[in-house]
């Protein structure tokens, strides 16, 4: 039974969505992944979103470009949290996707990460799930400490080797 559902409107979204899935895998979180178009397959999409809770899904990560209705429609039909990933587009650079996802009406919130922010969507999902899972919370704490230590190591390298060590 999947804890997280990762859904995208097109296979062209896969490189960005894969970054979210890599984070979920790193933390051992079960997920399902689907390609479903809210516009081209509304009947399939409605069934997917309305049955997510019954399938054990606690959270949806939805990526979409251009009109980007997939995350918002997930939020309208699924009772749990939805994280939207706006995709960079060739026409407007992803601003179209960002506006579509972030400008949801009152009562239908979508937590939205940066354009092409797949990894941050995965990390946000882990943070949400860790609130009720002590084991996951411990793994998240270790991950955050590793990030902190990485920055400290880079600062130490800068102070001992100088800026040219990074060029």
C-alpha positions in Angstrom: 0.0 0.0 0.0 1.5 3.3 -1.1 1.8 6.1 1.4 2.5 8.8 -1.2 1.1 9.0 -4.7 3.3 10.7 -7.3 1.3 11.8 -10.3 2.2 13.8 -13.5 0.3 14.8 -16.5 3.0 13.8 -19.0 6.1 11.6 -19.3 8.1 14.7 -20.1 7.7 15.6 -16.4 9.5 12.4 -15.3 13.0 13.9 -14.8 11.6 16.4 -12.3 9.2 14.0 -10.6 12.1 11.4 -10.4 13.8 13.8 -8.0 10.9 13.5 -5.6 10.8 9.8 -5.9 14.5 9.5 -5.2 13.9 11.4 -1.9 11.0 9.1 -1.0 13.2 6.1 -1.7 16.1 7.5 0.3 13.8 7.6 3.3 12.1 4.3 2.6 8.7 5.7 2.0 6.4 3.6 -0.2 4.9 5.4 -3.2 2.9 4.8 -6.4 3.5 6.7 -9.6 1.1 7.5 -12.3 0.8 9.5 -15.5 -2.7 10.8 -15.8 -3.9 13.8 -17.7 -6.6 15.8 -15.9 -7.6 17.3 -19.2 -7.4 14.3 -21.6 -8.5 11.6 -19.1 -10.9 13.3 -16.7 -12.8 10.1 -15.9 -9.6 8.2 -15.1 -8.3 11.2 -13.1 -11.5 11.5 -11.0 -11.3 7.9 -10.1 -7.6 8.1 -9.3 -8.0 11.1 -7.0 -11.3 10.0 -5.3 -10.0 6.6 -4.5 -6.5 7.7 -3.3 -7.5 7.7 0.4 -9.0 4.2 0.2 -5.7 3.0 -1.4 -3.9 4.2 1.8 -2.4 7.3 0.2 -1.7 10.0 2.8 -0.2 12.6 0.5 -0.1 13.4 -3.2 2.8 15.0 -5.1 1.5 16.3 -8.4 3.5 17.8 -11.1 2.1 19.7 -14.1 3.0 22.3 -16.7 1.2 25.0 -18.6 -2.4 25.2 -17.4 -1.2 22.9 -14.6 -4.6 21.8 -13.3 -3.5 18.4 -12.0 -2.4 19.5 -8.5 -5.4 21.7 -7.9 -7.8 19.1 -9.1 -6.1 16.6 -6.8 -6.6 19.0 -3.9 -10.3 19.4 -4.8 -11.0 15.7 -4.8 -8.5 14.2 -2.2 -8.9 14.9 1.5 -5.2 14.8 2.3 -2.4 17.2 1.5 -1.2 17.9 -2.0 2.2 19.2 -3.0 2.3 20.8 -6.4 5.4 21.0 -8.6 5.1 23.6 -11.4 7.0 22.4 -14.5 9.3 24.7 -16.5 7.6 25.3 -19.8 9.0 26.4 -23.2 6.5 29.2 -23.6 6.6 31.1 -20.3 9.4 29.4 -18.4 7.1 27.8 -15.9 5.6 31.0 -14.5 2.3 29.8 -16.1 2.5 26.6 -14.2 3.4 28.3 -11.0 0.5 30.7 -11.1 -1.9 28.0 -12.0 -0.9 25.9 -9.0 -0.3 28.5 -6.4 -3.5 30.6 -7.1 -6.0 28.1 -5.7 -9.3 29.3 -4.3 -9.9 29.4 -0.5 -10.6 25.9 0.8 -8.5 24.1 -1.9 -4.9 24.6 -0.8 -1.9 23.2 -2.7 1.5 23.4 -1.1 3.7 24.6 -4.0 7.4 24.3 -4.4 9.6 26.0 -6.9 9.5 25.5 -10.6 11.0 22.1 -11.3 11.4 21.6 -7.5 11.0 17.8 -7.4 13.6 17.3 -4.7 12.0 19.9 -2.4 8.6 18.3 -3.0 10.0 15.0 -1.8 11.6 16.6 1.2 8.4 18.5 2.1 6.5 15.2 1.9 9.0 13.6 4.3 8.6 16.5 6.7 4.8 16.2 6.6 4.9 12.4 7.1 7.5 12.7 9.9 5.1 14.6 12.1 3.3 11.3 12.9 6.2 8.8 12.3 9.0 8.8 14.9 11.3 6.6 12.8 10.9 8.9 9.8 11.4 11.9 12.0 14.7 10.4 13.2 15.8 9.8 9.6 14.8 13.4 8.7 16.8 14.8 11.6 19.9 12.9 10.4 19.4 14.2 6.9 19.1 17.8 8.1 22.2 17.3 10.2 24.1 16.0 7.2 23.1 19.1 5.2 24.3 21.3 8.0 27.6 19.4 8.3 28.1 19.7 4.5 27.9 23.4 4.6 30.3 23.6 7.5 32.8 21.4 5.6 32.6 23.7 2.6 33.1 26.7 4.8 36.2 25.1 6.4 37.5 24.3 2.9 37.1 27.9 1.8 38.9 29.1 4.9 41.8 26.7 4.5 42.2 26.4 0.7 40.6 29.7 -0.6 37.9 30.3 -3.1 39.9 28.8 -6.0 39.3 25.4 -4.5 35.7 25.7 -5.7 36.5 26.8 -9.3 
